[in-house]
Amino acid sequence: MSSPSSTVVVGGGIAGIACARALADRGSAVRVLDRGRRLGGRMGGRTLHGRPVDLGASYLTVAEGSPFAPVVAGWVDRGLARPWTDTFAVAGPDGIERTTSGPLRYGTPGGLRSLVTDLAGGLDVQLERAVTRVGGDGGPTVDGDPAAAVVLAVPDPQAARLLDPGSAIAGRLRPAAWQPTLAVALGFAGRRWPADLHGAFVHDSPAVEWIADDGDRRGDGAPVLVAHSTPALAAEHLDDPERAVPAVVAAVRAVLGLDGEPEWTHVHRWSFAKPTAPREEPFAVADGIGLCGDGWSAPSKVESAWRSGDALGTALADRPS
Ligand SMILES: Cc1cc2nc3c(=O)[nH]c(=O)nc-3n(C[C@H](O)[C@H](O)[C@H](O)COP(=O)(O)OP(=O)(O)OC[C@H]3O[C@@H](n4cnc5c(N)ncnc54)[C@H](O)[C@@H]3O)c2cc1C
């Protein structure tokens, strides 16, 4: 049970943890509830064949001068994050065409989730706690327990399930505008793709839109790729993601010109991978209930989710009591 003097954050992805961190650092009592067995949400992955594999976000970026920059610099200093690359391949369904350069991407030796766990150090976190109802009538509540404020740091379709559809805050949600993705990890006998691949943006493939070299981004050189499906392929196979794996494997082999089949594969379903229309505003609050995450502070990405959560936590801590 939460004390009415504490704020409850629902969702222990990077937005929820950034929000809780901002509140706790300003002396506000806060508790984080997440339904998962571990923190991290869409920065999650799994240990596969003895090593962590990122199955959600592939990397993170940070804009110059961003308030997120010192946080990332701290992770790099402590060896939790590592500069990975600024250059990826661009490919069509039948092969690599060219390279493209952009911002520096950071990877992690221990998986991106490890950064969220680090940020949560010292916070009051309860895992395996699925919240079913968040109310605003006569003050904010979480499953009937009163709270000083409630933050929903979850994708809009998941927030919509918790709120009274007629409430002011539910009116700020855009649950229909979220797309699914399937992430497929492929383990090979050896590294048979170009050493400087890093990753490939794939256009015009019905099956795959991105391939990451997981051994390269992690720094251990393991012969493991992670492919992200197109939203259309994911939508077709949400009930049985395993059935999409042959199409993803065939597409990856054609793009990279690989002769052999992978020795193993693993598929992960992200029913709400990304918002198609993230809002520019950093967050929303009404009746003591706040919304944050990568559906805010567009464009949707790890940095935006952190910025949204940090901004909401700061605003809640600074509001007059
Ligand atoms: C396949 C994929 C690839 C991506 N690639 C990149 C990339 O390369 N670079 C990048 O910057 N971004 C990328 N992203 C986006 C990035 O992962 C997200 O922007 C960011 O992780 C969102 O964080 P969040 O805290 O807003 O939400 P989430 O990480 O989704 O956190 C929400 C949390 O809420 C919990 N939750 C949900 N409902 C409940 C409930 N009822 N009760 C309790 N807990 C609940 C969930 O368990 C979860 O932990 C990618 C995302 C996906 C899915």
The ligand as a Gaussian input file, in Angstrom:
#p B3LYP/6-31G(d) Opt

LIG

0 1
 C       12.069000      -2.752000     -31.189000
 C       12.404000      -1.376000     -30.676000
 C       13.544000      -0.706000     -31.150000
 C       13.876000       0.551000     -30.654000
 N       15.047000       1.135000     -31.060000
 C       15.455000       2.296000     -30.474000
 C       16.764000       2.796000     -30.709000
 O       17.570000       2.184000     -31.405000
 N       17.116000       3.979000     -30.116000
 C       16.255000       4.655000     -29.291000
 O       16.650000       5.708000     -28.762000
 N       15.020000       4.166000     -29.026000
 C       14.616000       3.004000     -29.581000
 N       13.391000       2.460000     -29.262000
 C       12.495000       3.242000     -28.422000
 C       12.861000       3.145000     -26.944000
 O       13.026000       1.797000     -26.578000
 C       11.742000       3.791000     -26.157000
 O       11.568000       5.123000     -26.619000
 C       11.956000       3.855000     -24.647000
 O       12.593000       2.693000     -24.142000
 C       10.598000       4.071000     -24.010000
 O       10.715000       4.120000     -22.602000
 P        9.419000       4.359000     -21.718000
 O        9.888000       4.393000     -20.313000
 O        8.667000       5.525000     -22.257000
 O        8.453000       3.107000     -21.950000
 P        8.685000       1.557000     -21.672000
 O       10.128000       1.222000     -21.820000
 O        7.713000       0.834000     -22.536000
 O        8.301000       1.349000     -20.123000
 C        6.987000       1.099000     -19.707000
 C        7.032000       0.160000     -18.503000
 O        5.723000       0.093000     -17.956000
 C        5.465000      -1.219000     -17.489000
 N        4.003000      -1.368000     -17.446000
 C        3.127000      -1.329000     -18.467000
 N        1.854000      -1.482000     -18.017000
 C        1.950000      -1.632000     -16.669000
 C        0.980000      -1.837000     -15.631000
 N       -0.348000      -1.926000     -15.892000
 N        1.412000      -1.951000     -14.353000
 C        2.733000      -1.876000     -14.065000
 N        3.704000      -1.696000     -15.008000
 C        3.301000      -1.554000     -16.293000
 C        6.180000      -2.107000     -18.489000
 O        6.496000      -3.365000     -17.895000
 C        7.430000      -1.278000     -18.828000
 O        8.542000      -1.650000     -18.028000
 C       13.034000       1.198000     -29.724000
 C       11.896000       0.531000     -29.248000
 C       11.589000      -0.752000     -29.717000
 C       10.398000      -1.471000     -29.163000

